[in-house]
Amino acid sequence: MLEQIVNAPLFDYMERGLAAANLRHEVISNNIANVNTPYFKKSNVVFEELLAKELAPVPTGQLQVVRTHDRHMPIPSHKRAEATIEEDTSSTMRTDHNNVDIDIEMASMAKNQLYFNALSTMLGQHISAIKNVITTAGQSG
């Protein structure tokens, strides 16, 4: 029972979201550290768009495969969203060919911090709710 709760999709989505936010923090920090490095090209983390595609409903006309019992073989998911790093080579901000805008990077860092804090809070609340259910069930039994 506990394994079903811990392996629930919500935990998986939040875990991958936190990992993406952590990776994004590292990438933004690297961009900021290289703001004055000639020919440096900034990078971005792509995750939320990939997760949205993963969670999109199955298009009409396609069969949706469903696992109906825990003992059935797992259905492989070929479209599991993972955070990826993409280098932005399409723009140049200055004559030294660097494309890092410090104001944009600082704003991105603040936005990412809010995202990380929100996911952490949600995960903490979910775990507290599970703990409350377990404690309540133990007291009534």
N, C-alpha and C positions, 0 to 999 in steps of 0.2 A: 504494500500500500504506500509506504513512504517513498519507494522508488518511483511509483507512478506520479507522486506529487512533485518530487525533485526533478524528474525528467519531463515535466509538463512543458508544452510549447512556450508558455509565457516565460519560464526561466530561461529557455534557450534563446528567445528573442532578446531578453534583457541582457543576458550574458554576452551575446554577440554585439549588442548596442554599446555596452560598456567597453568591450574590446575595441570597437571602432572609435569610440571617443578617446580612448587611451592612445591608440595609434595616431589619430588626428592631432592630439596634443603634441606628440613627438614630431610629426611632420611640420606643424605650424612653428614649433620651437626651432626646428632646423631652418625653415624659411627665414625666420627672424634673425637667427645667428648668421645667415648668409646675405643679409640685406645689402651689404657693401662689397660682395664678392663679384668681380667681373665675370660675365657670361653665365652666372648661376641662373637656373630656371626653377621657379617654385614648383612645389608638388601639392596635390590635393588628395584627400581621402574620399573615396566613393563608397557609400554603404546604404544609405537610406533609400536611394532609388532602386538599388538591387533588391533590398528587402521588400519594397512595395511590389516589385515584379513577382517575387516569390509568393507573396500573400494574395496576389490578384486571383480572382475567381477563374476557374477553368473555362476557356472559351466554349461557346455553344457548338455542339457537334463533336466535341472531344469527350472521350470517356474519362471519368475520374476514378482512379483506383483507390479503394479504401481498405484499410486493415481492420477486420472485424473482431479479432481476438488477439490477446497479448501473446499467445503461443504461435501465431502465424508468423511467417518470415517477414522481416521488415521490408517495407517498400522503399527502394532506393530513390532518393530525391536528387535529381541531376541539376536542380536549379537552386541549391542552397546558397544563400547570399553570404558572402564574406567580404570584409572590408579590404579594399585594394587601394594602392597608391598609384596615382596618375601624375606624370610630369606635364606641366603646362608649357609647351614650346611654341604656342601660337601667338604669344604677345611679347613685347619688349617695352619696358618702362623708361629706360634711359639709354644714353649713348654707349654705355659699357655692356649693353645687351642683357642686363639683369632685369627681371620682371617682378621683383618683390616690391609691393607697396606696403610699407610698415603700418599705415593706418588700417588697411584692409586686414592685414594679418592680426593686428591687435584686436580688432572687432571680431574676427573669426575665433580667436582664442577665448574671448569673453562669451561668445555664443556657445562654443563647445563646452565651456565650464558649466554653463546653465544646463545644457543637455545632459552632461555627465551627472550633475547634482540631481536633476529630475529623475533620471533612471535609477540612481542609487536610492533615492527616497522611495520610489515605487517598489523597488526590490525589497527594501527594508520593511515597508508596510505589508507586502505580500507574505514575507517570512513571519512577521508578527501575527498576521491573521492565521497562518497555518499553526504557529505555536499556540495561539489561543484555542484553536479547535482541538489540538492534541491535549492541552491542559484540561479543557472542559470535558472532553470525552473520558479522560483518565479519572476525573473527579466523580463523574456520574456512574462509572463502572465499578 
